Amino acid sequence: MRIKNDGLNLPTDRTGEVDGTKAQGPSGVRPGSPSKTDQFELSAEAQVLRAALEQAAAQPEIRQDLVKRMQALNERGELGKDAGKLADAIIDNWLGVPREGEDG
């Protein structure tokens, strides 16, 4: 299947409305359409993906608190000593299980 780009590239806002100014005919209404705007609805998966991308974009590129913590562990010789414990910590982090000494 081939999708032809007609060059419209309509910008959208967060409400799901499409700005139809580029696609309007001489009368100000798009040809063949009784309404002035089109709408779309994001699937649940797309909404989750959008939320994840927004959260990722809001995070700093370098987490200084984590860098300092890792440097301290490395200086004490506690970094990388137990691969099993590291794997458990990574899995617990992904699952949202609080680490020892943290308030959950």
NUKOL-377243 format. One record per residue: residue number from 1; residue in one letter; y, x, z of N, C-alpha, C, O, CB in turn. Coordinates in steps of 0.1 Angstrom, whole numbers. Glycine has a CB too. Example, Ala and Ser with C-alpha at 12.3 -4.5 7.8 and 13.67 -1.06 7.14 Angstrom:
BEGIN
+-----+----+-------+-------+-------+-------+-------+-------+-------+-------+-------+-------+-------+-------+-------+-------+-------+
:   i : aa :  n_c2 :  n_c1 :  n_c3 : ca_c2 : ca_c1 : ca_c3 :  c_c2 :  c_c1 :  c_c3 :  o_c2 :  o_c1 :  o_c3 : cb_c2 : cb_c1 : cb_c3 :
+-----+----+-------+-------+-------+-------+-------+-------+-------+-------+-------+-------+-------+-------+-------+-------+-------+
:   1 :  A :   -57 :   132 :    78 :   -45 :   123 :    78 :   -33 :   132 :    78 :   -33 :   142 :    85 :   -45 :   113 :    90 :
:   2 :  S :   -22 :   128 :    71 :   -11 :   137 :    71 :     0 :   129 :    79 :    11 :   134 :    80 :    -6 :   141 :    57 :
+-----+----+-------+-------+-------+-------+-------+-------+-------+-------+-------+-------+-------+-------+-------+-------+-------+
***
This chain:
BEGIN
+-----+----+-------+-------+-------+-------+-------+-------+-------+-------+-------+-------+-------+-------+-------+-------+-------+
:   i : aa :  n_c2 :  n_c1 :  n_c3 : ca_c2 : ca_c1 : ca_c3 :  c_c2 :  c_c1 :  c_c3 :  o_c2 :  o_c1 :  o_c3 : cb_c2 : cb_c1 : cb_c3 :
+-----+----+-------+-------+-------+-------+-------+-------+-------+-------+-------+-------+-------+-------+-------+-------+-------+
:   1 :  M :   -12 :     9 :     0 :     0 :     0 :     0 :    12 :     9 :     0 :    13 :    19 :     7 :     0 :   -10 :    12 :
:   2 :  R :    22 :     6 :    -8 :    34 :    14 :    -9 :    46 :     5 :    -4 :    47 :    -7 :    -7 :    37 :    18 :   -23 :
:   3 :  I :    54 :    11 :     5 :    65 :     4 :    10 :    78 :    10 :     3 :    80 :    22 :     3 :    66 :     6 :    26 :
:   4 :  K :    85 :     1 :    -3 :    97 :     5 :   -10 :   109 :     5 :    -1 :   112 :    -6 :     6 :    99 :    -4 :   -23 :
:   5 :  N :   117 :    15 :     0 :   129 :    16 :     8 :   140 :    11 :    -1 :   144 :    17 :   -11 :   132 :    30 :    13 :
:   6 :  D :   146 :    -1 :     3 :   157 :    -6 :    -5 :   170 :     0 :    -2 :   181 :    -5 :    -7 :   157 :   -21 :    -4 :
:   7 :  G :   171 :     9 :     8 :   183 :    16 :    11 :   191 :     8 :    21 :   203 :    13 :    25 :   191 :    18 :    -1 :
:   8 :  L :   186 :    -3 :    27 :   195 :   -10 :    36 :   196 :    -3 :    50 :   206 :    -2 :    55 :   189 :   -24 :    38 :
:   9 :  N :   184 :     2 :    55 :   184 :     9 :    68 :   193 :     2 :    79 :   202 :     8 :    84 :   189 :    23 :    66 :
:  10 :  L :   190 :   -10 :    81 :   198 :   -18 :    90 :   197 :   -13 :   105 :   186 :   -12 :   110 :   194 :   -33 :    90 :
:  11 :  P :   209 :   -10 :   111 :   208 :    -6 :   125 :   205 :   -18 :   134 :   209 :   -29 :   132 :   222 :     0 :   129 :
:  12 :  T :   198 :   -15 :   145 :   195 :   -26 :   155 :   201 :   -23 :   168 :   203 :   -11 :   171 :   179 :   -28 :   156 :
:  13 :  D :   203 :   -33 :   176 :   208 :   -31 :   190 :   196 :   -34 :   199 :   185 :   -38 :   194 :   220 :   -39 :   193 :
:  14 :  R :   198 :   -33 :   212 :   187 :   -35 :   222 :   182 :   -49 :   223 :   171 :   -52 :   228 :   191 :   -30 :   235 :
:  15 :  T :   190 :   -59 :   218 :   186 :   -73 :   219 :   176 :   -77 :   209 :   171 :   -88 :   209 :   198 :   -82 :   219 :
:  16 :  G :   175 :   -68 :   199 :   165 :   -72 :   188 :   172 :   -78 :   176 :   166 :   -82 :   166 :   155 :   -81 :   193 :
:  17 :  E :   186 :   -79 :   176 :   193 :   -85 :   165 :   196 :   -74 :   155 :   198 :   -62 :   159 :   206 :   -92 :   169 :
:  18 :  V :   196 :   -77 :   143 :   198 :   -67 :   132 :   212 :   -70 :   127 :   216 :   -82 :   123 :   188 :   -68 :   121 :
:  19 :  D :   220 :   -60 :   126 :   234 :   -61 :   120 :   232 :   -63 :   105 :   227 :   -54 :    98 :   243 :   -49 :   123 :
:  20 :  G :   236 :   -74 :   100 :   233 :   -77 :    86 :   245 :   -74 :    77 :   245 :   -79 :    65 :   229 :   -91 :    84 :
:  21 :  T :   255 :   -67 :    81 :   267 :   -65 :    73 :   264 :   -58 :    60 :   271 :   -61 :    50 :   277 :   -57 :    81 :
:  22 :  K :   255 :   -49 :    59 :   252 :   -42 :    47 :   244 :   -50 :    37 :   244 :   -48 :    25 :   244 :   -29 :    50 :
:  23 :  A :   237 :   -61 :    42 :   229 :   -69 :    34 :   235 :   -82 :    30 :   229 :   -91 :    24 :   216 :   -72 :    40 :
:  24 :  Q :   248 :   -84 :    33 :   255 :   -96 :    30 :   259 :   -97 :    16 :   263 :   -87 :    10 :   267 :   -98 :    40 :
:  25 :  G :   259 :  -109 :    11 :   264 :  -112 :    -2 :   279 :  -114 :    -2 :   285 :  -112 :     8 :   257 :  -124 :    -9 :
:  26 :  P :   285 :  -118 :   -13 :   300 :  -119 :   -14 :   305 :  -130 :    -4 :   317 :  -129 :     0 :   304 :  -123 :   -28 :
:  27 :  S :   297 :  -140 :    -1 :   302 :  -150 :     8 :   300 :  -147 :    23 :   304 :  -155 :    31 :   294 :  -163 :     5 :
:  28 :  G :   295 :  -135 :    26 :   293 :  -131 :    40 :   280 :  -135 :    46 :   277 :  -131 :    57 :   304 :  -137 :    48 :
:  29 :  V :   271 :  -142 :    38 :   258 :  -145 :    42 :   248 :  -139 :    33 :   250 :  -138 :    21 :   256 :  -161 :    42 :
:  30 :  R :   237 :  -134 :    39 :   227 :  -127 :    31 :   221 :  -137 :    21 :   218 :  -148 :    25 :   216 :  -121 :    40 :
:  31 :  P :   219 :  -132 :     9 :   213 :  -141 :    -1 :   199 :  -146 :     3 :   191 :  -138 :     8 :   212 :  -134 :   -15 :
:  32 :  G :   197 :  -159 :     1 :   183 :  -165 :     4 :   181 :  -167 :    19 :   169 :  -170 :    23 :   173 :  -156 :    -1 :
:  33 :  S :   191 :  -165 :    28 :   188 :  -167 :    42 :   199 :  -176 :    48 :   211 :  -174 :    46 :   189 :  -153 :    49 :
:  34 :  P :   194 :  -187 :    55 :   203 :  -196 :    61 :   210 :  -190 :    74 :   221 :  -195 :    78 :   196 :  -209 :    65 :
:  35 :  S :   205 :  -180 :    80 :   211 :  -174 :    92 :   218 :  -161 :    89 :   215 :  -155 :    78 :   200 :  -172 :   103 :
:  36 :  K :   226 :  -157 :    98 :   234 :  -144 :    96 :   226 :  -132 :   102 :   230 :  -121 :    99 :   247 :  -146 :   102 :
:  37 :  T :   216 :  -135 :   111 :   209 :  -123 :   117 :   194 :  -126 :   117 :   190 :  -137 :   117 :   214 :  -121 :   132 :
:  38 :  D :   187 :  -115 :   117 :   172 :  -116 :   118 :   169 :  -111 :   132 :   177 :  -104 :   139 :   165 :  -107 :   108 :
:  39 :  Q :   158 :  -115 :   138 :   154 :  -111 :   151 :   139 :  -106 :   150 :   132 :  -110 :   141 :   155 :  -122 :   161 :
:  40 :  F :   136 :   -97 :   160 :   122 :   -92 :   161 :   119 :   -92 :   176 :   127 :   -91 :   184 :   120 :   -78 :   154 :
:  41 :  E :   106 :   -92 :   178 :   101 :   -91 :   192 :    92 :   -79 :   193 :    82 :   -78 :   185 :    94 :  -104 :   197 :
:  42 :  L :    94 :   -70 :   203 :    86 :   -58 :   205 :    73 :   -62 :   212 :    73 :   -71 :   221 :    93 :   -47 :   213 :
:  43 :  S :    62 :   -56 :   207 :    49 :   -59 :   214 :    49 :   -53 :   228 :    58 :   -45 :   231 :    37 :   -53 :   206 :
:  44 :  A :    40 :   -56 :   236 :    39 :   -51 :   250 :    37 :   -36 :   250 :    43 :   -29 :   258 :    28 :   -58 :   258 :
:  45 :  E :    29 :   -31 :   240 :    27 :   -17 :   239 :    40 :    -9 :   235 :    43 :     1 :   241 :    16 :   -14 :   229 :
:  46 :  A :    47 :   -15 :   226 :    60 :    -9 :   222 :    70 :    -9 :   233 :    78 :     1 :   235 :    66 :   -16 :   210 :
:  47 :  Q :    70 :   -19 :   242 :    79 :   -20 :   253 :    76 :    -9 :   263 :    85 :    -3 :   269 :    79 :   -34 :   259 :
:  48 :  V :    63 :    -7 :   266 :    59 :     3 :   275 :    63 :    17 :   269 :    67 :    25 :   277 :    43 :     3 :   277 :
:  49 :  L :    60 :    19 :   257 :    64 :    32 :   250 :    79 :    34 :   251 :    83 :    45 :   254 :    60 :    32 :   236 :
:  50 :  R :    87 :    24 :   248 :   102 :    25 :   249 :   106 :    29 :   263 :   114 :    38 :   265 :   109 :    12 :   245 :
:  51 :  A :   100 :    22 :   273 :   104 :    25 :   287 :   100 :    40 :   291 :   107 :    46 :   298 :    97 :    15 :   297 :
:  52 :  A :    88 :    44 :   286 :    84 :    58 :   289 :    93 :    68 :   283 :    97 :    78 :   289 :    69 :    60 :   284 :
:  53 :  L :    97 :    65 :   271 :   106 :    74 :   264 :   120 :    75 :   270 :   126 :    85 :   271 :   108 :    70 :   249 :
:  54 :  E :   125 :    63 :   275 :   138 :    63 :   282 :   137 :    71 :   295 :   146 :    78 :   299 :   142 :    49 :   285 :
:  55 :  Q :   125 :    69 :   303 :   124 :    77 :   315 :   123 :    92 :   313 :   129 :   100 :   320 :   111 :    72 :   323 :
:  56 :  A :   116 :    95 :   302 :   114 :   110 :   299 :   128 :   116 :   295 :   131 :   127 :   299 :   104 :   112 :   287 :
:  57 :  A :   136 :   108 :   287 :   149 :   113 :   283 :   158 :   114 :   295 :   168 :   122 :   295 :   155 :   103 :   273 :
:  58 :  A :   156 :   106 :   306 :   165 :   107 :   317 :   162 :   119 :   327 :   170 :   122 :   336 :   164 :    94 :   325 :
:  59 :  Q :   150 :   125 :   325 :   146 :   136 :   333 :   153 :   149 :   329 :   155 :   151 :   317 :   131 :   138 :   333 :
:  60 :  P :   156 :   158 :   338 :   162 :   171 :   334 :   151 :   179 :   327 :   139 :   177 :   329 :   167 :   178 :   347 :
:  61 :  E :   156 :   188 :   318 :   147 :   196 :   310 :   139 :   206 :   319 :   127 :   208 :   317 :   155 :   204 :   300 :
:  62 :  I :   146 :   211 :   330 :   140 :   220 :   339 :   141 :   215 :   353 :   152 :   212 :   358 :   146 :   235 :   338 :
:  63 :  R :   130 :   212 :   359 :   130 :   207 :   373 :   131 :   219 :   383 :   121 :   225 :   386 :   117 :   198 :   376 :
:  64 :  Q :   143 :   222 :   387 :   146 :   233 :   395 :   138 :   233 :   409 :   134 :   243 :   414 :   161 :   235 :   398 :
:  65 :  D :   136 :   221 :   414 :   129 :   220 :   427 :   114 :   224 :   425 :   109 :   231 :   434 :   129 :   205 :   432 :
:  66 :  L :   108 :   220 :   414 :    95 :   224 :   411 :    93 :   239 :   408 :    84 :   246 :   412 :    89 :   216 :   399 :
:  67 :  V :   103 :   245 :   401 :   103 :   259 :   398 :   104 :   267 :   411 :    96 :   277 :   412 :   115 :   263 :   389 :
:  68 :  K :   113 :   263 :   420 :   114 :   270 :   433 :   101 :   269 :   441 :    96 :   279 :   447 :   125 :   265 :   441 :
:  69 :  R :    95 :   257 :   441 :    82 :   255 :   448 :    71 :   264 :   442 :    64 :   270 :   450 :    78 :   240 :   448 :
:  70 :  M :    70 :   265 :   429 :    60 :   273 :   423 :    62 :   288 :   425 :    53 :   295 :   428 :    59 :   270 :   408 :
:  71 :  Q :    75 :   292 :   425 :    78 :   306 :   428 :    74 :   310 :   442 :    69 :   321 :   444 :    93 :   309 :   426 :
:  72 :  A :    77 :   301 :   452 :    73 :   303 :   466 :    58 :   304 :   467 :    53 :   313 :   474 :    79 :   292 :   475 :
:  73 :  L :    51 :   295 :   461 :    36 :   296 :   461 :    31 :   309 :   455 :    21 :   315 :   460 :    30 :   284 :   454 :
:  74 :  N :    37 :   313 :   444 :    32 :   325 :   438 :    35 :   337 :   446 :    27 :   346 :   447 :    39 :   327 :   424 :
:  75 :  E :    47 :   338 :   453 :    50 :   349 :   461 :    41 :   350 :   473 :    38 :   361 :   478 :    65 :   348 :   466 :
:  76 :  R :    36 :   338 :   478 :    27 :   338 :   490 :    12 :   340 :   485 :     3 :   341 :   493 :    28 :   325 :   497 :
:  77 :  G :    10 :   341 :   472 :    -4 :   343 :   467 :   -12 :   331 :   467 :   -24 :   331 :   467 :   -10 :   354 :   475 :
:  78 :  E :    -6 :   319 :   468 :   -13 :   306 :   469 :   -14 :   299 :   456 :   -19 :   288 :   455 :    -6 :   298 :   479 :
:  79 :  L :    -9 :   305 :   445 :    -8 :   298 :   432 :   -21 :   302 :   424 :   -23 :   314 :   422 :     5 :   301 :   425 :
:  80 :  G :   -29 :   293 :   420 :   -40 :   295 :   411 :   -52 :   301 :   418 :   -61 :   306 :   412 :   -36 :   305 :   401 :
:  81 :  K :   -53 :   299 :   431 :   -65 :   304 :   439 :   -77 :   295 :   438 :   -88 :   299 :   439 :   -61 :   306 :   453 :
:  82 :  D :   -75 :   282 :   436 :   -85 :   272 :   437 :   -84 :   262 :   425 :   -76 :   253 :   426 :   -86 :   264 :   450 :
:  83 :  A :   -91 :   265 :   414 :   -90 :   257 :   402 :   -94 :   242 :   405 :   -88 :   233 :   399 :   -99 :   262 :   391 :
:  84 :  G :  -104 :   240 :   413 :  -109 :   226 :   416 :   -98 :   219 :   424 :   -95 :   207 :   421 :  -121 :   227 :   425 :
:  85 :  K :   -91 :   225 :   433 :   -80 :   219 :   440 :   -69 :   216 :   431 :   -62 :   205 :   432 :   -75 :   228 :   452 :
:  86 :  L :   -66 :   225 :   422 :   -55 :   222 :   412 :   -59 :   210 :   403 :   -50 :   202 :   401 :   -53 :   235 :   403 :
:  87 :  A :   -71 :   210 :   398 :   -75 :   198 :   390 :   -74 :   185 :   398 :   -69 :   175 :   392 :   -90 :   200 :   385 :
:  88 :  D :   -78 :   185 :   410 :   -77 :   173 :   419 :   -62 :   169 :   420 :   -59 :   157 :   419 :   -83 :   175 :   432 :
:  89 :  A :   -54 :   179 :   422 :   -39 :   176 :   424 :   -33 :   170 :   411 :   -25 :   161 :   412 :   -32 :   189 :   428 :
:  90 :  I :   -37 :   176 :   400 :   -32 :   170 :   387 :   -37 :   156 :   385 :   -29 :   147 :   381 :   -37 :   179 :   375 :
:  91 :  I :   -49 :   153 :   388 :   -55 :   140 :   386 :   -48 :   130 :   396 :   -44 :   119 :   392 :   -70 :   139 :   388 :
:  92 :  D :   -46 :   134 :   408 :   -40 :   126 :   419 :   -25 :   123 :   414 :   -21 :   112 :   416 :   -40 :   133 :   432 :
:  93 :  N :   -19 :   133 :   409 :    -5 :   131 :   404 :    -4 :   120 :   393 :     4 :   111 :   394 :     1 :   144 :   399 :
:  94 :  W :   -13 :   121 :   383 :   -14 :   112 :   373 :   -17 :    98 :   378 :   -12 :    88 :   373 :   -25 :   116 :   362 :
:  95 :  L :   -25 :    97 :   388 :   -29 :    84 :   394 :   -19 :    79 :   404 :   -20 :    67 :   409 :   -42 :    85 :   400 :
:  96 :  G :    -9 :    87 :   408 :     1 :    83 :   417 :    -3 :    84 :   432 :     3 :    78 :   441 :     5 :    69 :   415 :
:  97 :  V :   -14 :    92 :   435 :   -19 :    94 :   448 :   -10 :   104 :   455 :    -8 :   115 :   450 :   -34 :    98 :   449 :
:  98 :  P :    -4 :   100 :   467 :     5 :   110 :   474 :    -2 :   122 :   479 :   -14 :   121 :   483 :    12 :   103 :   486 :
:  99 :  R :     4 :   134 :   478 :    -2 :   146 :   483 :    -1 :   146 :   499 :     7 :   139 :   504 :     5 :   158 :   477 :
: 100 :  E :    -9 :   155 :   505 :    -8 :   157 :   519 :     6 :   161 :   523 :    12 :   169 :   517 :   -19 :   167 :   524 :
: 101 :  G :    11 :   155 :   534 :    24 :   159 :   539 :    36 :   151 :   532 :    47 :   153 :   536 :    26 :   173 :   537 :
: 102 :  E :    33 :   143 :   522 :    43 :   135 :   515 :    42 :   121 :   520 :    31 :   115 :   523 :    41 :   136 :   500 :
: 103 :  D :    54 :   114 :   520 :    54 :   100 :   523 :    51 :    92 :   510 :    57 :    95 :   500 :    68 :    95 :   529 :
: 104 :  G :    42 :    83 :   511 :    38 :    76 :   498 :    44 :    63 :   498 :    42 :    55 :   488 :    24 :    75 :   497 :
+-----+----+-------+-------+-------+-------+-------+-------+-------+-------+-------+-------+-------+-------+-------+-------+-------+
***
